Amino acid sequence: MLVRIGRDGQVEWASLLQGHPLLVGAAMEAVCRRWRWEPFWINGEPFLATVTVHVRYPGP
């Protein structure tokens, strides 16, 4: 998933890059609503960051 983290640490948007269709909803819910993000900082200032997030589910 490609995720944009805002200056306040909130997810501004997320885009699925690949994944199993049955798990997409759970992954988006976790990354966008349940996980808490710290803002990224440079020289003492928060900035927008776009990051790649891998959500792995345990196999059988």
Secondary structure by P-SEA (a helix, b strand, c coil): cbbbbcccccccccccccccccaaaaaaaaacccccccccccccbbbbbbbbbbbbcccc
